[in-house]
Amino acid sequence: MIHTEKHLRDSAFITDIVIGMSDGLTVPFALAAGISSAVSDNHIVITAGVAEIIAGSIAMGLGGYLAGRTEVEHYHSELKREWEEVETVPEKEKEEVKEVFADYGFSEESQHMLVEELCKDKKKWVDFMMKFELGLEEPNANRATHSALTIGVSYIIGGTIPLLPYFFTDTPSAGLQISAVITLICLFVFGYFKSKATGQPLFTGALKVMAIGAAAAAAAFMVAKLIGG
């Protein structure tokens, strides 16, 4: 019988989609719901919604870009420090390697043998320290750009869904009713696949995502209603 291991390989990409889609579905939906309670013209809802989607996708994409750049810069900063330590205090670094092997249960003799073999190649030595001492994997050099694009596009896709019904209805209240149904279904489906990708309970995860979106929209609707009298 062939054993197939199921692991999430590109967790960063999935994370970016989750960030973009979840906010894209929730924020414009809440905004449209709030405006719908205060105006009587779909054009106003659509204009505000499109403006929010554009601004939100840029802001979210920029946030993803900065986070990606920070990750790359942090990795290279630590890499430089490790190289310096290997060159200037090699015995201390060897002791740190031994501690890693000790944590895995290797005997004193095995630790010494493994350390001497590993430290013959300084690049592998530094890579080992980065991964097992600091817990850092080398990020993709294009991580920041990919993250920005993925989050931004996901936000636009998510944000467009709750806004679409307003293009085909006559009043904001009618648009909101259809938007609420479509968006809540999409939030549930999105929550289901998000939970499946991350190994969480499927039904519970889907309900949680849907409930958060519904709560945000309800809060925005009530606030706008109160302010608008």
N, C-alpha and C positions, 0 to 999 in steps of 0.2 A: 504494500500500500504506500503510495507517494504522499509524503507529508508536505503540505504547503503552508509556509509561515505567512501570516497576514499582519503586516506592520505598516504604520503610516509613514511613508517615506518623505514626502514633502510637507512637513507640518507647517512651515513658514507660509507657504502658498495658501494652504487651507485656512490658517489663522487670518491672513489678510482678507480672504474672501468673506470669512465670518464677520470680521470687523466692519468691512464695507457694506455687506448685505444687511446685517442686523441693524446698523444705524440708518442705512438707506431706507429700509422698510419702516422703521419706527419713527424717525424724526419728521420726515415730510408727511407721514400719515397723521401724526399728532398735530403738526402745523395746519394741515388742511382741515382737520376736524375742528380745531380752535377757530380758524377763520370762518368756517362754514356756519358757525353759530352766531357770527357777528355781521355777516354781509348777506346780500341777496343776489349777487352777481357771480356766476361761475368764473367770469374773466378775471376777477380779483383773486380768487382762489388759485387759478391756474398761474397767473403772473407771479404771485408770491411763492407758489410751490416750485416753479421753474427756477426762480431766483435762488431759493433755498437749496435746491439740488445742485446748481452750479457752484454756489459758494461752499456748500457742504462737501462736495466732491473734491474741490481744490484744497480746502482746509484739511480734510481727512487724508488726501494724497500727500500733502506737504508733511503732515504729521508722520505718515508712514515712511517718507523719504528721510526725514531727520532721524527717525528711530533706526532705520537701516544704516545710515551713515555713522551714527553713534556706535552701533554694533561693530561695524568694520574698523572704526578708529580705535575702539576699546581693545579689539583682538590684536591689532598690530602694535598697540602700545604695550600690551602684556607680552607679546612675542619678542619685542625688542628687549624688554626687561629680562626675560628668560635667557636670551642669548648672552646678555651681559653677565648674568649670574653664572651661567655655564662656563664662561671664559674666565671670570674673576674668582669665583668661589666654587670650583668643581666638586670638592669634597663635601661641602654642605649640600649641594644639589644631589649628589649621590646618596646621601643619607635620606633625603626627601623621597628619592626613588625607592629606596629600601622600605620606607614607611608605607608607600603605596602597596608594594608586594606583600608586606607584613599584614596589611589590612585584608588581603585576599587569602591569608592563611599559609603562605609559603614559609618553609623552614628557613633558619638563619643561613644555612649553607646554600640553599636554593636562591635566596635573596641576593647573596654575594655574587653567585655565578651569573644570575640574570642581569644584575646591575652592571657588571664588568662587560658583558656581551653587548648590552644596550648602549652603553656609554662610549663604545668604540666609534659609533656614528653619531656625531653631534646633532645633525638634523633630526634623526629619529629620536634622539635623547630629548631635544627641545619639544618636538611634536608630542612625545609621551607626556612631558610635564604639562604642556598646555591642555591636553585632553584629560589626564587622570589627576593632576594636582589642582588645576584651575577649573576643570570642567568646561573648557572652551573648544568649540569646533570652528574651523576656519569658515567664515561666512562667504557666500558668493560675492565676488567683487561688484556685481551688478544688482546686489540685493536691494539697495536703496531705490533704484529706478523701478525695478520689478514690483517692489512693495507699493510704491506710490501709484503706479498704473493699475495694479490689481485692486487696491483699496478704492481708488477713485472711480474706476469703471464699475466695480461692484456696487458702490454707493449710488451711481447714476441708475443702474438697472433696478436696484431695490427701490429707489425713490420714485421712479417713473410709474411703478405699479399702482400705488394708492392715488396717483394723480390722474391716471387715464380715464376713470369714469366721469370726471368733471368735463371732459371734452365732448361727451355724448349725452349729457343730461341737461335739463333746462334750469334747474335750481341747485344751489349748494346742498340743500337738505337731501335731495334725490341723489346727488353725486356722492354725498357722504354715506348714505345707506349702502349703495353698491360698493363703494370704496372699502367700507368696513368689512363687508363679507369677503371680498376678494383678498384684501390685505391680511385678514385674520387666517384665511385658508393658506395663503402664501407663507405667513409666519409659522404656522403649524408644520407645513411641509418642509420649510427651511430648517426649523428646529429639529425635525425628525432626522434629516440628513446630516445636520451638524452633529447631533448626538451619535449617529451611526459612525461618522468619521472619527469622532473623538472617544468612542467606546463608552458613552454614557447611556443610561436607561432611555430607550427610544421614546416611549409615550410620555414619560415624565418630562424629558428634555424638550419635547415638542410643545407640550402644554405650558412649560415655563416661558419659552420664547414668545408664544402667543399671548400669554397673560401680561408680560412686560409691555408688549406693543399696545394691547388693549388699555392697560392702565395709563400709559403715557397719553394716548389719544383722549381718553375720558377726562384726564386731568386738564389737558389743554382746552378741551371743549367747555368744561365747567368754568375755568378761569376766564376765558373769552366771554362766556355767557354772563358771568358776574360783572365783569368790567363794562360790557356793553349794555348792562341794565336789563 
